[in-house]
Amino acid sequence: MTAALVAVLVVLLLARDAARVDAAALRPTLSQGQSLRANDKLVSANGTFFLGFFSPRGGDPGQRYLGVMYARAAEQTVPWVANRDAPVSAASAYSATVTADGELWVLEGDRVVWRTNKFLSSSSPRQNVTLTLLDSGNLVLSSGGGGSALWQSFDHPADTLIHGMRIAVNTRFTSWRSPGDPGTGHFTLGVDPLGSGQLYVWESHNGTNTTLWRSGQWTGSKFAGFWSNQVGDFKPSVEENFGIYYTFNDSSLLHRFLLHPNGTQTYYKLRNDTGEWETVWSQTTFLCEAYNMCGANAECTAGDNGQAVCSCLKVNPRFELFDVKLIGENWVLTSKDPCFRLLPLN
């Protein structure tokens, strides 16, 4: 084989690979029939976010997930995961593709491990469907060259709230199972279904939900439980058949509100100079902040050792406290309503 022929073949191979990369890595959009493979990335037009496969830091390197990530962060930061409960094997021929029917599939070989069809309003095939990673970080399936959204990741959040996302009664944010496992965790953030307008965090175990935290009432500019006015801009709205919801309108795309695997929350901003995340606000871990810590008619104060101290309200007529036990780090009261009124109400 002559040197000239070798040079031509090299050029053709590079051109072929460049075309594949251009289709699957440099653009913010995939068309029907196009796929993302192991090392491909779909990059938003502003370069802030990318879609690709990853193994979580501190997790099982043999498991891979499709997720939206921050491109400028120094450490892996994943605000949304597609197949969070169905990882693919890193040793397999895994991919993500926009199908001829207009769905997004995550595949392990030929096996579909995750798909969007269960979220779409119709199962009929669609034409000219594209998958686009918007500048906001929202991953959108749309038809007709950027028409109305058929499906979008913002409607199916994971553990992170970013600019433009809604938090509502029927839109819940769920923590990761652990820092190294994006599977569905035990904690959920959402709007109070009883209509108080507050944000709640619930802990779920064996089908039972327990209230862990609430934000306090909306004051007109922020939630009463957020000590910092820097926690983004929650815009309240009410729609018929939708109820109360809040849109997170932050001035920067490089801010995020995270529900941790332990149920606490932190508001971060990304430093442009270092790519590190800086904490703006974090939910306190003081035990008295736990919802209904001391039960009815009681108050919670900090003891000398940093533990919670429960006592009955000192009012007239005053209340008295039934037996209280300290188990681990949590107060366990022996009665549902441990503080009772000495004198009955008239």
NORJOCOR-V596488 format. One record per pair of residues at least 24 apart in sequence whose ideal C-beta (glycine too) atoms are under 10 Angstrom apart, sorted by the first residue. I is the first residue (numbers start at 1). GAP is how many residues later the second one is. D is the distance in whole Angstrom. If there is no record, write none. Layout:
I:GAP:D + I:GAP:D
//
This chain:
24:28:10 + 24:71:10 + 24:72:10 + 25:25:9 + 25:27:9 + 27:105:9 + 27:106:9 + 28:102:10 + 28:103:9 + 28:104:6 + 28:105:5 + 28:106:7 + 28:107:8 + 28:111:10 + 29:69:9 + 29:101:5 + 29:102:7 + 29:103:5 + 29:104:8 + 29:105:10 + 29:111:10 + 29:113:10 + 29:117:9 + 30:66:8 + 30:67:8 + 30:68:5 + 30:74:9 + 30:99:10 + 30:100:7 + 30:101:4 + 30:102:8 + 30:103:9 + 30:111:10 + 31:67:7 + 31:97:8 + 31:98:8 + 31:99:5 + 31:100:8 + 32:65:9 + 32:66:5 + 32:67:7 + 32:68:6 + 32:69:9 + 32:70:7 + 32:71:10 + 32:94:9 + 32:95:8 + 32:96:7 + 32:97:5 + 32:98:8 + 32:99:9 + 32:111:10 + 33:64:8 + 33:65:7 + 33:66:8 + 33:67:7 + 34:62:10 + 34:63:7 + 34:64:6 + 34:96:9 + 34:97:8 + 35:60:5 + 35:61:6 + 35:62:4 + 35:63:8 + 35:64:10 + 35:70:9 + 35:72:8 + 36:30:8 + 36:58:10 + 36:59:6 + 36:60:5 + 36:61:8 + 36:62:9 + 36:68:10 + 36:70:9 + 36:95:9 + 37:56:8 + 37:57:8 + 37:58:5 + 37:59:8 + 37:60:9 + 37:70:10 + 38:26:8 + 38:50:10 + 38:52:8 + 38:54:10 + 38:55:8 + 38:56:7 + 38:57:8 + 40:55:9 + 40:56:9 + 41:28:9 + 41:30:9 + 41:92:9 + 42:26:9 + 42:54:9 + 42:89:8 + 42:90:8 + 42:91:5 + 42:97:8 + 43:28:7 + 43:90:7 + 44:24:9 + 44:27:8 + 44:88:9 + 44:89:5 + 44:90:6 + 44:91:5 + 44:92:8 + 44:93:7 + 44:94:9 + 44:95:10 + 44:209:9 + 45:87:9 + 45:88:8 + 45:89:8 + 45:90:6 + 46:25:9 + 46:88:9 + 46:89:4 + 46:90:9 + 46:91:10 + 46:207:8 + 47:24:6 + 47:25:8 + 47:88:9 + 48:24:7 + 48:25:10 + 48:85:10 + 48:86:10 + 48:87:6 + 48:88:9 + 48:89:7 + 48:205:5 + 48:206:7 + 48:222:9 + 49:30:8 + 49:31:9 + 49:84:6 + 49:85:8 + 49:86:8 + 49:87:8 + 49:88:4 + 49:89:9 + 49:90:9 + 49:113:9 + 49:204:8 + 50:83:7 + 50:87:10 + 51:29:9 + 51:31:9 + 51:45:8 + 51:80:8 + 51:81:10 + 51:82:5 + 51:86:10 + 51:88:6 + 51:102:9 + 52:44:9 + 53:29:10 + 53:30:10 + 53:34:10 + 53:35:8 + 53:37:9 + 53:41:7 + 53:42:9 + 53:43:8 + 53:53:9 + 54:24:7 + 54:27:9 + 54:128:9 + 55:32:9 + 55:35:7 + 55:125:9 + 56:25:9 + 56:31:9 + 56:120:8 + 56:122:9 + 56:123:7 + 56:124:5 + 56:125:7 + 56:126:6 + 57:122:8 + 57:123:7 + 58:120:8 + 58:121:6 + 58:122:4 + 58:123:9 + 59:28:9 + 59:117:10 + 59:118:10 + 59:119:8 + 59:120:8 + 59:121:3 + 59:122:6 + 59:123:8 + 59:124:10 + 60:27:8 + 60:30:9 + 60:120:7 + 60:121:8 + 61:29:7 + 61:119:10 + 62:25:9 + 62:26:10 + 62:27:6 + 62:28:5 + 62:29:7 + 63:24:4 + 63:25:7 + 63:26:7 + 63:27:7 + 63:117:10 + 63:118:9 + 63:119:10 + 63:120:10 + 64:24:5 + 64:25:7 + 64:26:5 + 64:27:10 + 64:28:8 + 64:30:6 + 64:42:9 + 64:44:9 + 65:29:10 + 65:41:9 + 65:49:9 + 65:116:10 + 65:117:6 + 65:118:9 + 66:28:9 + 66:29:9 + 66:30:5 + 66:38:9 + 66:39:10 + 66:40:5 + 66:47:10 + 66:48:8 + 66:73:10 + 67:72:10 + 67:86:10 + 67:91:8 + 67:115:7 + 68:65:7 + 68:69:6 + 68:70:8 + 68:71:6 + 68:85:7 + 68:90:9 + 68:92:9 + 68:94:9 + 69:68:9 + 70:67:8 + 70:92:10 + 70:183:9 + 70:184:8 + 70:186:8 + 70:200:7 + 70:205:9 + 70:207:9 + 71:204:10 + 72:181:10 + 72:182:7 + 72:198:7 + 72:199:10 + 72:200:8 + 72:203:6 + 73:181:9 + 73:183:10 + 73:195:10 + 73:197:6 + 73:198:10 + 73:201:10 + 73:202:6 + 73:203:8 + 73:204:7 + 74:196:9 + 74:197:9 + 74:200:7 + 74:201:4 + 74:202:5 + 74:203:8 + 75:200:8 + 75:201:8 + 75:202:8 + 77:83:9 + 77:179:8 + 77:181:9 + 77:191:9 + 77:193:8 + 77:198:10 + 77:200:7 + 78:80:8 + 78:81:9 + 78:82:8 + 78:98:9 + 78:104:7 + 79:58:6 + 79:74:9 + 79:78:8 + 79:79:7 + 79:80:8 + 79:81:4 + 79:82:8 + 79:83:6 + 79:86:9 + 79:177:6 + 79:178:10 + 79:179:8 + 80:57:7 + 80:58:9 + 80:59:7 + 80:73:5 + 80:74:8 + 80:76:8 + 80:77:7 + 80:78:5 + 80:79:9 + 80:80:7 + 80:82:9 + 80:85:10 + 80:102:10 + 81:33:10 + 81:72:9 + 81:77:5 + 81:78:9 + 81:79:10 + 81:95:8 + 81:101:5 + 81:102:9 + 81:103:10 + 82:24:6 + 82:31:9 + 82:32:5 + 82:33:9 + 82:34:8 + 82:57:8 + 82:71:8 + 82:74:9 + 82:76:9 + 82:100:10 + 83:24:10 + 83:25:9 + 83:30:6 + 83:31:4 + 83:32:9 + 83:99:9 + 83:100:10 + 84:30:9 + 84:74:6 + 84:75:9 + 84:90:9 + 84:92:8 + 84:93:9 + 84:97:9 + 84:98:4 + 84:99:6 + 84:100:6 + 84:101:10 + 85:28:9 + 85:29:8 + 85:92:9 + 85:96:10 + 85:97:8 + 85:98:5 + 85:99:6 + 86:26:9 + 86:27:4 + 86:28:5 + 86:97:9 + 87:26:8 + 87:27:10 + 87:94:9 + 87:95:8 + 87:96:8 + 88:25:6 + 88:26:9 + 89:24:10 + 96:35:9 + 97:34:9 + 98:31:6 + 98:32:7 + 98:33:5 + 98:43:8 + 99:26:9 + 99:27:10 + 99:30:8 + 100:25:7 + 100:26:9 + 100:27:9 + 100:29:9 + 101:24:4 + 101:25:7 + 101:26:10 + 101:28:8 + 102:24:3 + 102:25:7 + 102:26:9 + 102:27:4 + 102:28:9 + 102:29:10 + 102:39:7 + 102:40:9 + 102:41:7 + 102:48:7 + 102:49:9 + 103:26:8 + 103:28:10 + 103:38:8 + 103:47:9 + 103:48:8 + 104:25:9 + 104:27:6 + 104:35:8 + 104:37:6 + 104:46:10 + 104:47:7 + 104:49:10 + 116:25:6 + 116:34:8 + 116:35:5 + 116:36:10 + 116:37:9 + 116:40:9 + 117:34:9 + 118:33:10 + 119:31:9 + 119:32:5 + 119:33:9 + 119:34:10 + 119:36:8 + 119:37:6 + 120:30:6 + 120:31:6 + 121:29:8 + 121:30:9 + 122:28:9 + 126:24:7 + 134:30:9 + 135:28:10 + 135:29:10 + 135:118:7 + 136:26:7 + 136:27:6 + 136:28:5 + 136:29:9 + 136:117:7 + 137:25:6 + 137:26:8 + 137:27:8 + 137:28:9 + 137:116:7 + 137:119:9 + 138:24:9 + 138:25:10 + 138:26:7 + 138:27:8 + 157:32:9 + 157:102:10 + 158:24:7 + 158:26:9 + 158:27:10 + 158:100:10 + 158:101:9 + 159:25:10 + 159:26:7 + 159:28:9 + 159:29:10 + 159:30:8 + 159:97:10 + 159:98:10 + 159:99:6 + 159:100:5 + 159:101:8 + 159:102:8 + 159:106:10 + 160:96:5 + 160:97:7 + 160:98:5 + 160:99:8 + 160:108:10 + 161:28:8 + 161:71:8 + 161:73:9 + 161:85:9 + 161:87:5 + 161:89:9 + 161:94:10 + 161:95:7 + 161:96:4 + 161:97:8 + 161:98:8 + 161:104:9 + 161:106:9 + 162:70:9 + 162:86:7 + 162:88:7 + 162:90:10 + 162:91:7 + 162:92:9 + 162:93:7 + 162:94:5 + 162:95:7 + 162:96:10 + 163:69:8 + 163:70:9 + 163:84:9 + 163:85:6 + 163:86:7 + 163:87:4 + 163:88:8 + 163:89:7 + 163:90:6 + 163:91:9 + 163:92:7 + 163:93:9 + 163:94:10 + 164:83:7 + 164:84:7 + 164:85:7 + 164:86:9 + 164:89:9 + 165:81:9 + 165:82:7 + 165:83:5 + 165:84:10 + 165:85:10 + 165:91:10 + 165:92:9 + 166:25:10 + 166:69:10 + 166:71:9 + 166:76:9 + 166:79:5 + 166:80:7 + 166:81:5 + 166:82:8 + 167:24:6 + 167:32:7 + 167:67:8 + 167:77:10 + 167:78:7 + 167:79:5 + 167:80:8 + 167:81:7 + 167:90:9 + 168:25:10 + 168:69:9 + 168:71:9 + 168:74:7 + 168:75:7 + 168:76:7 + 168:77:3 + 168:78:7 + 168:79:9 + 169:24:5 + 169:25:9 + 169:26:9 + 169:73:8 + 169:74:5 + 169:75:7 + 169:76:7 + 170:72:8 + 170:73:8 + 170:75:9 + 171:71:10 + 171:74:7 + 171:75:10 + 172:28:10 + 172:30:9 + 172:87:10 + 173:26:10 + 173:28:9 + 173:84:9 + 173:85:9 + 173:86:5 + 173:92:9 + 174:28:10 + 174:30:9 + 174:85:7 + 175:26:9 + 175:28:10 + 175:83:9 + 175:84:5 + 175:85:6 + 175:86:5 + 175:87:8 + 175:88:7 + 175:89:9 + 175:90:10 + 176:82:10 + 176:83:9 + 176:84:8 + 176:85:5 + 177:84:6 + 178:83:5 + 178:84:9 + 179:81:8 + 179:82:6 + 179:83:10 + 180:81:9 + 181:80:8 + 182:79:10 + 185:74:8 + 185:75:9 + 185:76:5 + 185:77:9 + 185:78:8 + 186:24:10 + 186:26:10 + 186:75:8 + 186:76:9 + 186:77:7 + 187:25:7 + 187:26:9 + 187:72:6 + 187:73:8 + 187:74:7 + 187:75:8 + 187:76:4 + 187:77:9 + 187:78:9 + 188:24:9 + 188:71:8 + 188:75:9 + 189:24:9 + 189:26:9 + 189:68:9 + 189:69:10 + 189:70:5 + 189:74:9 + 189:76:7 + 190:55:10 + 191:24:10 + 191:45:10 + 191:52:7 + 191:53:6 + 191:54:6 + 191:55:7 + 192:51:10 + 192:52:8 + 193:50:8 + 193:51:10 + 195:48:7 + 195:49:7 + 196:48:9 + 197:26:9 + 197:39:7 + 197:41:9 + 197:46:10 + 197:47:5 + 197:48:10 + 197:49:9 + 198:25:7 + 198:26:9 + 198:27:8 + 198:46:9 + 199:24:6 + 199:26:8 + 199:27:9 + 199:35:9 + 199:47:8 + 199:66:9 + 200:91:8 + 201:58:7 + 201:62:6 + 201:63:8 + 201:64:7 + 201:82:9 + 201:90:8 + 202:61:9 + 202:89:9 + 203:59:10 + 203:60:6 + 203:88:10 + 210:81:8 + 210:82:9 + 211:79:9 + 211:80:4 + 211:81:7 + 212:50:10 + 212:51:5 + 212:52:9 + 212:71:10 + 212:77:10 + 212:78:7 + 212:79:6 + 212:80:10 + 213:50:7 + 213:51:8 + 213:52:8 + 213:70:7 + 213:71:10 + 213:76:7 + 213:77:7 + 213:78:6 + 214:75:10 + 214:77:6 + 214:78:10 + 215:31:10 + 215:50:9 + 215:68:10 + 218:26:9 + 218:28:8 + 225:58:8 + 225:59:10 + 225:64:8 + 226:39:10 + 226:41:8 + 226:55:6 + 226:57:9 + 227:54:7 + 227:56:10 + 227:57:9 + 228:39:8 + 228:52:7 + 228:53:4 + 228:54:9 + 229:52:9 + 230:25:9 + 230:37:7 + 230:39:9 + 230:50:5 + 230:51:6 + 231:24:9 + 231:26:7 + 231:34:9 + 231:36:5 + 231:49:7 + 231:50:5 + 232:24:9 + 232:25:7 + 232:35:7 + 232:37:10 + 232:48:9 + 232:49:9 + 255:25:8 + 257:24:9 + 258:24:10 + 259:24:10 + 263:27:10 + 264:25:9 + 287:42:7 + 287:43:7 + 287:44:8 + 288:43:10 + 290:40:8 + 290:41:9 + 292:41:10 + 293:37:8 + 293:38:6 + 293:40:9 + 294:27:9 + 294:30:8 + 294:37:6 + 294:39:7 + 294:44:8 + 294:45:8 + 295:26:9 + 295:27:9 + 295:29:9 + 295:36:9 + 295:37:10 + 295:38:5 + 295:39:10 + 295:40:8 + 295:41:7 + 295:42:6 + 295:43:5 + 295:44:7 + 296:37:9 + 296:39:9 + 296:40:8 + 296:41:5 + 296:42:8 + 296:43:6 + 296:44:9 + 297:24:9 + 297:40:7 + 297:41:8 + 297:42:4 + 297:43:7 + 297:44:8 + 298:26:9 + 298:33:9 + 298:35:8 + 298:39:9 + 298:40:7 + 298:41:5 + 299:40:9 + 300:31:8 + 307:24:9 + 310:28:8 + 310:29:9 + 311:28:9 + 312:26:8 + 312:27:4 + 312:28:9 + 312:29:10 + 312:30:10 + 313:26:7 + 313:28:10 + 315:26:10 + 316:26:10 + 316:27:9 + 317:24:6 + 317:25:5 + 317:26:4 + 317:27:9 + 317:28:9 + 318:24:6 + 318:25:9
//
